[in-house]
Amino acid sequence: MTTFQGILLGVIQGIAEFLPISSSGHLKLAQILLGLNDVPLLFDVFLHVATLCAVLLYFRRIIGRLISVLFRWIFRRPLPRHTSAVAEKQDRRMILTIIITTAVTGVIGFVTSKFIPELSIYATCIGFLFTAAILIGSAVTDKLISLHYAASSGVRGDRPFTGVRWWQALIIGFAQGIGTLPGVSRSGSTIAGALFSGVDRVSAGEYSFIVSIPAILGAFILELKDLDAVAGSIGASPVIAGCAAAFAAGYLALTWLMRLIRKGRLEWFAAYLIPLGVLGLIFL
């Protein structure tokens, strides 16, 4: 792999990790088109870690707040003077839901990891079509829930912040686990799972990317055994360049996507995924 190819794959990863179009599917497709055979899975995980850094930077205030709450909760520290007890309780609930989502994702991810390497590019193309379907379905569900809220409350516009409840965390964890399959977008399936279960758009977007942190870290730790394979078959330069490109492209993509989520425009990406999946099934 050349440095240019590493940068190209990094840009693809950075964009596709956050936009609901499946980063794993696009990386697999790009590697086939570039003739890059037998690229170690750890290389993909390195790119995921680079985009994880973009998540940490973008949501640094929320993450810092949750870490502070967790520290006070574990060591039974008193609340700071200007901290609301209600807000503290909400953050504790969010920490618990993150644990629930991560546990469910981990179980499903462990199962899918057994057969993912054996899946063909056709399965990836079917994953693209599946992602398009859930994006459209979640958009319809979100609009119906919003209309019901407007009719019952007399208030038009976005629904208020609701957070994530424990049973919604189970659904989101299952959706994120399905997102480990090639062609199925992790961000798309997780946000869709949140919207399907009635979570408001802002909470769905923020929660989707915050729960990606333990999922990506877990995948990275599991694949560390292939570190020598990455160094031997690829080299350091493409990995470093690819990670830098993934971080920069990922931060820009995440910023743009959060705006689209607030506007409820995720179904737009189905117009890209449907022809991509169909053409892939025909020509690959």
Contacts in CASP RR format, 6 or more apart in sequence:
PFRMAT RR
TARGET T0000
AUTHOR 0000-0000-0000
METHOD contacts of the structure
MODEL  1
MTTFQGILLGVIQGIAEFLPISSSGHLKLAQILLGLNDVPLLFDVFLHVA
TLCAVLLYFRRIIGRLISVLFRWIFRRPLPRHTSAVAEKQDRRMILTIII
TTAVTGVIGFVTSKFIPELSIYATCIGFLFTAAILIGSAVTDKLISLHYA
ASSGVRGDRPFTGVRWWQALIIGFAQGIGTLPGVSRSGSTIAGALFSGVD
RVSAGEYSFIVSIPAILGAFILELKDLDAVAGSIGASPVIAGCAAAFAAG
YLALTWLMRLIRKGRLEWFAAYLIPLGVLGLIFL
1 36 0 8 1.000
1 39 0 8 1.000
1 233 0 8 1.000
1 234 0 8 1.000
1 235 0 8 1.000
1 238 0 8 1.000
2 238 0 8 1.000
3 237 0 8 1.000
3 238 0 8 1.000
3 241 0 8 1.000
5 34 0 8 1.000
5 36 0 8 1.000
5 238 0 8 1.000
6 238 0 8 1.000
6 239 0 8 1.000
6 241 0 8 1.000
6 242 0 8 1.000
6 245 0 8 1.000
7 238 0 8 1.000
7 241 0 8 1.000
7 242 0 8 1.000
7 244 0 8 1.000
7 245 0 8 1.000
8 30 0 8 1.000
8 34 0 8 1.000
8 245 0 8 1.000
9 27 0 8 1.000
9 30 0 8 1.000
9 31 0 8 1.000
9 47 0 8 1.000
9 242 0 8 1.000
10 47 0 8 1.000
10 50 0 8 1.000
10 242 0 8 1.000
10 243 0 8 1.000
10 245 0 8 1.000
10 246 0 8 1.000
10 249 0 8 1.000
11 245 0 8 1.000
11 246 0 8 1.000
11 249 0 8 1.000
12 23 0 8 1.000
12 26 0 8 1.000
12 27 0 8 1.000
12 30 0 8 1.000
13 23 0 8 1.000
13 26 0 8 1.000
13 27 0 8 1.000
13 44 0 8 1.000
13 47 0 8 1.000
13 48 0 8 1.000
13 50 0 8 1.000
13 51 0 8 1.000
13 242 0 8 1.000
13 246 0 8 1.000
13 249 0 8 1.000
13 250 0 8 1.000
14 23 0 8 1.000
14 47 0 8 1.000
14 50 0 8 1.000
14 51 0 8 1.000
14 54 0 8 1.000
14 245 0 8 1.000
14 246 0 8 1.000
14 247 0 8 1.000
14 249 0 8 1.000
14 250 0 8 1.000
14 253 0 8 1.000
15 249 0 8 1.000
15 250 0 8 1.000
15 253 0 8 1.000
16 22 0 8 1.000
16 23 0 8 1.000
16 25 0 8 1.000
16 26 0 8 1.000
16 27 0 8 1.000
16 185 0 8 1.000
17 23 0 8 1.000
17 47 0 8 1.000
17 48 0 8 1.000
17 51 0 8 1.000
17 186 0 8 1.000
17 187 0 8 1.000
17 246 0 8 1.000
17 250 0 8 1.000
17 253 0 8 1.000
18 51 0 8 1.000
18 54 0 8 1.000
18 187 0 8 1.000
18 209 0 8 1.000
18 250 0 8 1.000
18 253 0 8 1.000
18 254 0 8 1.000
18 257 0 8 1.000
19 185 0 8 1.000
19 187 0 8 1.000
19 253 0 8 1.000
19 256 0 8 1.000
19 257 0 8 1.000
19 269 0 8 1.000
20 131 0 8 1.000
20 135 0 8 1.000
20 185 0 8 1.000
20 187 0 8 1.000
20 188 0 8 1.000
20 191 0 8 1.000
20 192 0 8 1.000
20 257 0 8 1.000
20 266 0 8 1.000
20 269 0 8 1.000
21 128 0 8 1.000
21 131 0 8 1.000
21 185 0 8 1.000
21 269 0 8 1.000
21 272 0 8 1.000
21 273 0 8 1.000
22 124 0 8 1.000
22 127 0 8 1.000
22 128 0 8 1.000
22 131 0 8 1.000
22 179 0 8 1.000
22 182 0 8 1.000
22 183 0 8 1.000
22 184 0 8 1.000
22 185 0 8 1.000
22 186 0 8 1.000
23 47 0 8 1.000
23 48 0 8 1.000
23 51 0 8 1.000
23 185 0 8 1.000
23 186 0 8 1.000
24 44 0 8 1.000
24 124 0 8 1.000
24 180 0 8 1.000
24 182 0 8 1.000
24 183 0 8 1.000
24 186 0 8 1.000
25 124 0 8 1.000
25 127 0 8 1.000
25 128 0 8 1.000
25 182 0 8 1.000
25 183 0 8 1.000
27 44 0 8 1.000
27 47 0 8 1.000
28 121 0 8 1.000
28 124 0 8 1.000
28 182 0 8 1.000
28 183 0 8 1.000
29 121 0 8 1.000
29 124 0 8 1.000
29 284 0 8 1.000
31 37 0 8 1.000
31 39 0 8 1.000
32 121 0 8 1.000
32 284 0 8 1.000
38 233 0 8 1.000
39 233 0 8 1.000
39 234 0 8 1.000
40 226 0 8 1.000
40 229 0 8 1.000
40 230 0 8 1.000
40 233 0 8 1.000
40 234 0 8 1.000
41 117 0 8 1.000
41 223 0 8 1.000
41 226 0 8 1.000
42 223 0 8 1.000
42 224 0 8 1.000
42 226 0 8 1.000
42 227 0 8 1.000
42 229 0 8 1.000
42 230 0 8 1.000
43 230 0 8 1.000
43 234 0 8 1.000
43 239 0 8 1.000
45 216 0 8 1.000
45 219 0 8 1.000
45 220 0 8 1.000
45 223 0 8 1.000
46 220 0 8 1.000
46 230 0 8 1.000
46 239 0 8 1.000
46 243 0 8 1.000
47 242 0 8 1.000
47 243 0 8 1.000
47 246 0 8 1.000
48 216 0 8 1.000
48 219 0 8 1.000
48 220 0 8 1.000
49 216 0 8 1.000
49 217 0 8 1.000
49 220 0 8 1.000
49 243 0 8 1.000
50 242 0 8 1.000
50 243 0 8 1.000
50 244 0 8 1.000
50 246 0 8 1.000
50 247 0 8 1.000
51 216 0 8 1.000
51 246 0 8 1.000
51 247 0 8 1.000
51 250 0 8 1.000
52 212 0 8 1.000
52 213 0 8 1.000
52 216 0 8 1.000
52 217 0 8 1.000
53 247 0 8 1.000
54 246 0 8 1.000
54 247 0 8 1.000
54 250 0 8 1.000
54 251 0 8 1.000
54 254 0 8 1.000
55 209 0 8 1.000
55 210 0 8 1.000
55 212 0 8 1.000
55 213 0 8 1.000
55 254 0 8 1.000
56 63 0 8 1.000
56 213 0 8 1.000
57 251 0 8 1.000
58 209 0 8 1.000
58 251 0 8 1.000
58 254 0 8 1.000
58 255 0 8 1.000
58 258 0 8 1.000
59 206 0 8 1.000
59 209 0 8 1.000
59 210 0 8 1.000
62 206 0 8 1.000
62 210 0 8 1.000
63 210 0 8 1.000
63 213 0 8 1.000
65 91 0 8 1.000
66 91 0 8 1.000
66 94 0 8 1.000
66 95 0 8 1.000
66 98 0 8 1.000
66 210 0 8 1.000
69 88 0 8 1.000
69 91 0 8 1.000
69 92 0 8 1.000
69 95 0 8 1.000
70 95 0 8 1.000
71 77 0 8 1.000
72 78 0 8 1.000
72 79 0 8 1.000
72 88 0 8 1.000
73 92 0 8 1.000
73 95 0 8 1.000
79 85 0 8 1.000
79 88 0 8 1.000
90 163 0 8 1.000
93 163 0 8 1.000
93 164 0 8 1.000
93 165 0 8 1.000
94 163 0 8 1.000
94 164 0 8 1.000
94 207 0 8 1.000
96 166 0 8 1.000
96 169 0 8 1.000
97 164 0 8 1.000
97 165 0 8 1.000
97 166 0 8 1.000
97 168 0 8 1.000
97 169 0 8 1.000
97 207 0 8 1.000
98 169 0 8 1.000
98 207 0 8 1.000
98 210 0 8 1.000
98 211 0 8 1.000
98 214 0 8 1.000
100 166 0 8 1.000
100 169 0 8 1.000
100 170 0 8 1.000
100 173 0 8 1.000
101 169 0 8 1.000
101 170 0 8 1.000
101 172 0 8 1.000
101 173 0 8 1.000
101 176 0 8 1.000
101 211 0 8 1.000
102 173 0 8 1.000
102 211 0 8 1.000
102 214 0 8 1.000
102 215 0 8 1.000
104 169 0 8 1.000
104 170 0 8 1.000
104 173 0 8 1.000
104 174 0 8 1.000
104 176 0 8 1.000
104 177 0 8 1.000
105 173 0 8 1.000
105 174 0 8 1.000
105 176 0 8 1.000
105 177 0 8 1.000
105 180 0 8 1.000
105 211 0 8 1.000
105 215 0 8 1.000
106 177 0 8 1.000
106 215 0 8 1.000
108 173 0 8 1.000
108 174 0 8 1.000
108 176 0 8 1.000
108 177 0 8 1.000
108 178 0 8 1.000
108 180 0 8 1.000
109 177 0 8 1.000
109 180 0 8 1.000
112 177 0 8 1.000
112 180 0 8 1.000
112 181 0 8 1.000
113 180 0 8 1.000
113 222 0 8 1.000
116 180 0 8 1.000
116 181 0 8 1.000
116 182 0 8 1.000
119 181 0 8 1.000
119 182 0 8 1.000
121 280 0 8 1.000
121 284 0 8 1.000
122 280 0 8 1.000
122 281 0 8 1.000
122 284 0 8 1.000
123 181 0 8 1.000
123 182 0 8 1.000
123 183 0 8 1.000
124 182 0 8 1.000
124 183 0 8 1.000
125 183 0 8 1.000
125 276 0 8 1.000
125 277 0 8 1.000
125 278 0 8 1.000
125 280 0 8 1.000
125 281 0 8 1.000
125 284 0 8 1.000
126 183 0 8 1.000
126 277 0 8 1.000
126 281 0 8 1.000
127 181 0 8 1.000
127 182 0 8 1.000
127 183 0 8 1.000
127 184 0 8 1.000
127 277 0 8 1.000
128 183 0 8 1.000
128 273 0 8 1.000
128 274 0 8 1.000
128 276 0 8 1.000
128 277 0 8 1.000
129 273 0 8 1.000
129 274 0 8 1.000
129 277 0 8 1.000
129 278 0 8 1.000
130 183 0 8 1.000
130 184 0 8 1.000
131 183 0 8 1.000
131 184 0 8 1.000
131 185 0 8 1.000
131 188 0 8 1.000
131 189 0 8 1.000
131 270 0 8 1.000
131 273 0 8 1.000
132 269 0 8 1.000
132 270 0 8 1.000
132 273 0 8 1.000
132 274 0 8 1.000
133 270 0 8 1.000
134 188 0 8 1.000
134 189 0 8 1.000
134 192 0 8 1.000
134 193 0 8 1.000
135 188 0 8 1.000
135 192 0 8 1.000
135 266 0 8 1.000
135 267 0 8 1.000
135 269 0 8 1.000
135 270 0 8 1.000
135 273 0 8 1.000
136 267 0 8 1.000
136 270 0 8 1.000
137 192 0 8 1.000
137 196 0 8 1.000
137 267 0 8 1.000
138 191 0 8 1.000
138 192 0 8 1.000
138 193 0 8 1.000
138 195 0 8 1.000
138 196 0 8 1.000
138 266 0 8 1.000
138 267 0 8 1.000
139 195 0 8 1.000
139 264 0 8 1.000
139 266 0 8 1.000
139 267 0 8 1.000
141 195 0 8 1.000
141 196 0 8 1.000
141 198 0 8 1.000
142 195 0 8 1.000
142 198 0 8 1.000
142 201 0 8 1.000
142 264 0 8 1.000
145 159 0 8 1.000
145 198 0 8 1.000
146 157 0 8 1.000
146 158 0 8 1.000
146 159 0 8 1.000
149 155 0 8 1.000
149 159 0 8 1.000
150 156 0 8 1.000
150 157 0 8 1.000
158 200 0 8 1.000
158 201 0 8 1.000
158 202 0 8 1.000
158 262 0 8 1.000
159 200 0 8 1.000
159 201 0 8 1.000
160 200 0 8 1.000
161 200 0 8 1.000
161 202 0 8 1.000
161 203 0 8 1.000
162 198 0 8 1.000
162 199 0 8 1.000
162 200 0 8 1.000
162 203 0 8 1.000
163 199 0 8 1.000
163 200 0 8 1.000
163 203 0 8 1.000
163 207 0 8 1.000
164 172 0 8 1.000
164 194 0 8 1.000
164 199 0 8 1.000
164 203 0 8 1.000
164 207 0 8 1.000
167 197 0 8 1.000
168 194 0 8 1.000
168 197 0 8 1.000
168 198 0 8 1.000
168 199 0 8 1.000
171 193 0 8 1.000
171 194 0 8 1.000
171 196 0 8 1.000
171 197 0 8 1.000
172 190 0 8 1.000
172 193 0 8 1.000
172 194 0 8 1.000
172 197 0 8 1.000
172 199 0 8 1.000
172 207 0 8 1.000
172 208 0 8 1.000
172 211 0 8 1.000
173 190 0 8 1.000
173 211 0 8 1.000
175 189 0 8 1.000
175 190 0 8 1.000
175 192 0 8 1.000
175 193 0 8 1.000
175 194 0 8 1.000
175 196 0 8 1.000
176 186 0 8 1.000
176 189 0 8 1.000
176 190 0 8 1.000
176 208 0 8 1.000
176 211 0 8 1.000
176 212 0 8 1.000
176 215 0 8 1.000
177 186 0 8 1.000
177 189 0 8 1.000
178 184 0 8 1.000
178 189 0 8 1.000
179 185 0 8 1.000
179 186 0 8 1.000
179 188 0 8 1.000
179 189 0 8 1.000
179 190 0 8 1.000
180 186 0 8 1.000
186 212 0 8 1.000
186 215 0 8 1.000
187 208 0 8 1.000
187 209 0 8 1.000
187 212 0 8 1.000
187 257 0 8 1.000
188 208 0 8 1.000
188 266 0 8 1.000
190 207 0 8 1.000
190 208 0 8 1.000
190 211 0 8 1.000
190 212 0 8 1.000
191 204 0 8 1.000
191 205 0 8 1.000
191 208 0 8 1.000
191 261 0 8 1.000
191 266 0 8 1.000
192 266 0 8 1.000
193 204 0 8 1.000
194 203 0 8 1.000
194 204 0 8 1.000
194 205 0 8 1.000
194 207 0 8 1.000
194 208 0 8 1.000
195 201 0 8 1.000
195 204 0 8 1.000
199 207 0 8 1.000
201 261 0 8 1.000
201 262 0 8 1.000
201 264 0 8 1.000
202 261 0 8 1.000
202 262 0 8 1.000
204 261 0 8 1.000
205 258 0 8 1.000
205 261 0 8 1.000
209 254 0 8 1.000
230 239 0 8 1.000
260 266 0 8 1.000
260 268 0 8 1.000
END
